[in-house]
């Protein structure tokens, strides 16, 4: 099973061991101070407080809001967001003070349409959540509505940017939170940090996050909490902050690999990625794809990928789906679509390119399954060559596919891969692909006439080329009839180029 996320902490444990050996294992110690200073330097923020976890820091957003702007009566909270955002709001405000925000089908964040933002009530605050690291341009929203108070749950967006400023660090926001949970870009297991440029807010939170002690030691004068980070956690953090450029570079490479590998499915309109707002750079936290038109339930989708050896996580549920929030009125269809169609996929810092390709292949297979199509590998080991024998006659009337006109199923001894594609709804085999070797590696594909024009060619082609036994074959060749313009365009869209023209056909070549 390729795990959704496995943190890389072994190489960042040197100072944690030092902290343990020193005996400074509570919230006091040099690494709490060093990590605080380092974060402030990196993020260019006035004030930073390390805390026990991301939920603590998000709770402090609302404590800050209540302290600085007690007159605010309405808080706008995103619909599809991790439940900690709502739980934190409810620690300070009542449910009738919270209002669900509309979602955007392209960004997977709240709608930032200017007309919508202008429609929000006065005397209100907005909780910004940068879903899956896709950054919302908060300075832009502040320009549209300077009267609104913005606070940022940056637990998924740390190290993203808007207007060349790190998300959560702008003067447009009162304060922001982040998480160092085990699946985050940098991690202390649990842990988080609170950020603000407002000195009054900082002094208030500095007091209430740590038992609220007065000027007299052990006399406390406010209702407060124990949200302190330990020196051991801070030591893990400090090691990673000192290697941050390499960590971020590695995560960016993983995202770039996925974006490149999903390119064909994106072109086919079967998969989409979130749309970035102008003036923003997303955080490379966890990669996610939207399987456009997914008809399967969340459970069916998850089980399918597990059977393929891939761990996934669904996108956040519409908020009223949670038992304690069921009374919230929300009929936003966009939130339901996002929950059903978006999945988070393995994004560990140690994931290999081969593992990423396996994830992409599982997604290709899922897209086929969602359309009722099952790929079947034909070989002697599977004992299913008879299926090919029955299928071959259907190809021999084709004008453009003549491979089996002078061959029998025995030819598969020279094949690297042979696939049939089965329509489970119509109970019929309709498609065929192979890669064989005769002086060169050759690709072949056939789709029955009744299935042409349904945009299946690109799916079958990419499923074949991304198969574990064929994905590294390069160069790859094919021939196509000159008059078969549709097929030629299909191959060109998928990286094949014409290298020679015969009387009636093109020789095409693809280099991985």
Secondary structure by P-SEA (a helix, b strand, c coil): ccccccccccccaaaaaaaaaacccccccaaaaaaaaaaaaaacccbbbbcccaaaaaaaaaaaaaaacccccbbbbbccccaaaaaaaaaccccccbbbbbbbcccccccccaaaaaaccccbbbbbbbccccccaaaaaaaacccbbbbbcccccccccccccccccccccccbbbbbccccccccccccccccccaaaaaaaaaaacccccccccccccccccccccaaaaaaaaaaaaaaaaaaaaaaaaaaaaaaaaaaaaaacccccccccccbbbbccbbbbbcccccccaaaaaaaaaaacbbbbbccccccccccccccccccaaaaaaaaccccccccccccaaaaaaaaaaaaaaaaaaacbbbbbbccccccaaaaaaacccccccccccccccccccccccccbbbbbbcccccccccccccccccbbbbbbbbccccccccaaaaaaaaaaacccccccccccccccccaaaaaaaaaaabbbbccccccbbbbbbcc
